[in-house]
Structure formats: C-alpha cells, structure tokens
C-alpha cells in the first residue's frame, strides 16, 4: 500500500484545503439565513409562532436530505454529492429573501433545509475520507472552519444592513461568491470521499464508487457482492453514537438559543450584555476546535469526549450556581458559558469520525444517521429548556444539559478507534 502521507504532501494539502473551504462555505451560507431572519419575517409578515413552525420545517427537510444523501454517498461517493449540494445551496439562499408571503417562505426554506442537510452529511463524509489519508485527527479543525464561515457570513450581513445595501442584491453577490468557492474547491474534493479512498502513487484520488475495497487504498472488483448495509455495521455502537450526538448537540443548541436570554432574564442586564455571553461561547468553541486535533492525536478520542464533557459540565455548573451581587454574577455566568464552549468544541467531531469509520462500504448512511440524530437534538434542546423554564425557571430549564454531559462521560468509550482505523494509522 502506498504511504500517501509521505509521497504526496502537495495533494494532501489540496484535499484538506478543499474540504475546509466547503465547511467554511456551509457556515457562511447558513449565516446568511440566520442573520436575515428579522428582515425576512418583517417582509413576509411572519409571526413568532409561524416562524417556530418554519424552523421545524427546516429541520425536518434537513433530516430527510441527510438520509437521502447518506444512501447516495454509498452508491456514488461523497464527491458528486458534496459538489451538487453546495451548488444548489448557493442560489437557494436567495429564496427566503425573495419570499413575499409565508407559503413562499415555507417552500424556499424546505429546499434550503434539504440542500443544507445534504451538504452537512456529504462534507463530513469528505472530512472522514481526508482524515483517513492523513492518518491523524483533523476533523475538529474542519468544524472550526464552519464556525469561521458563520462569523464571516454574519459580519457580511451586518455590514450590508449597516450600509443599507439592498438585501436581495447582498445575498445574490454573496451567493455568487459561494459558487466561485465551490468551483475552486471542487478540484481538491476527494473522489469516493464517503468510502475508503483510493489514491494513486502521486496522491491523486482514483477509481469510482463501484470499485471500493475492504482496505483503504486498494481497489476491489466492481462485481464484488454487497451485503445489506446494516449487516456491515455494529448497530449497538451506531445507536449509542446517534444518542450521544443527540444529547451533545442538544446541549450545543441550548447555548445558541438561551445563553443570551439566560444572562438578561436571570441577572436583569441589558441585551448587549446577554449578547456577550453568546459571543463568548461561540468564540471559545471556534478557537478550541483548532487545538483539539493535536490533543486527540496524543490522548485519543475517548479521552477528548470524556474530558471535554467534564469541562463543559464545570462551565454549566458555573452558569447555574447563583452568586452575588448581580453584576458579578453575570460576569461569572459569561465565564461559565465560555468554559462550556471550550468543553463542547471537540466532542461532535470525534463522534462523526467514529461513525464514518464504523463500516467500509456504508459510511455514508452511518454518518447520515448520526448527523441526523444530532440535528434533531439541536432542534429539541431549546424546546426542552423552554418547556421546563416556562413551568419553573430558566436556571432549572438548563439542568438537562448536565444530564446530557453525564451521558457523554459514561458512553465516551463508543468513539474508540476501530481495529480497521488502527491498522490504517500504522500502515
């Protein structure tokens, strides 16, 4: 087997840069929708209740896209799916800002959710493929680039609104830039990225989805029999991974929707102070994702998940334990949200990597199941906090996050490297 990591460093860098660009683009495009929500709801006359239903529609269509995409990845590879999903998602971003009523907005958001879900699974399959070639952890950094993209997209929208640029024109230009990014990145996207990657002696991907093998880098006969995908997967491990993704993204989604409101309602601060809490959490998570990979290489994914969950739990305890006076309490709580973000930063990437390496031939469907369950958790988290908080207090509503982190500590062993991954890393 060719030692890809030493024979073609130039190609390795191109593969990694291309996938990083796709992650960044996905975060960038998602931010175009999120940052424009106030403008879009005003334009279409959408109430908060209807907006909540539309957000559920986005989540449901994304989940469907993930499952369809996972099946297609195992048939044709993640390269064409990644490119197609990104190409579709860029112009789709114009739909919400062009909508003039709720029905039109619902139709465009359904398409947005489907394309975004498809890209989410396919780009993570690509990340697993490139990580296999590198033979060391790099998944967390890819998720860091997603955060960078979200920051850039939010900044671009804020600049456009501040300068009073036409919203449709702003989104059209930014979507066009996205298409340029796709065109450039497509040259480095790995063929058959959802399966073990075949690479020539020069490091270039070769082969197609029908010529995969049970060993990375080796081509199998196109007529080789294929077992049903669920017979190739340890379903117990896959189920635990899906549950782990659900609870951890539930915790992450809670911070997105409730961190700022927690500061404002609990301590009576101004909205600007609440925004600092969310900004601190987001910045801490983004920065930490770029330093997790070397730690994972040194201590292993199980220790990263278990240790990260403990750190996040410490942060949440700081958030929930009251102190006086109120101003000092708000500062302490913001520090708690920051620690919470640091702890969570590297957890989901370890799970996605483990899911992608559960099976040789059906990693697309394995990843789609885990990512899909995680996405459902992100939608469910804010709702659970809202229901509990509405009947008691927001502080009590946030306690399920601690239960989620305790579950992560107990089940972290499920992300341990498989025998196949260890063989690949030693080749």
Secondary structure, DSSP 8 states (H G I E B T S, - for coil): ---HHHH-HHHHHHHHHHHHHHHHHHHHHHHHHHHTHHHHHHHHT--HHHHHHHHHHHHHHHHHHHHHHHHHHHHH-HHHHHHHHHHHHHHHHHHHHH--SHHHHHHHHHHHHHHHHHHHHHHHHHHHHHHHHHTS--HHHHHHHHHHHHHHHHHHHHHHHHTT--HHHHHHHHHHHHHHHHHHHGGGS-TTTTS---B-TTS-B---GGG--SSTT----TT-----GGGSS-HHHHHHHHHHHHHHHHHHHHHHHHHHHHHHHHH---HHHHHHHHHHHHHHHHHHHHHHHHHHHHH-HHHHHHHHHHHHHHHHHHHHS--SSHHHHHHHHHHHHHHHHHHHTTHHHHHHHHHHTS-SS-HHHHHHHHHHHHHHHHHHHHHHHHHHHHHS-HHHHTTHHHHHHHHHHHHGGGGS--HHHHHHHH-
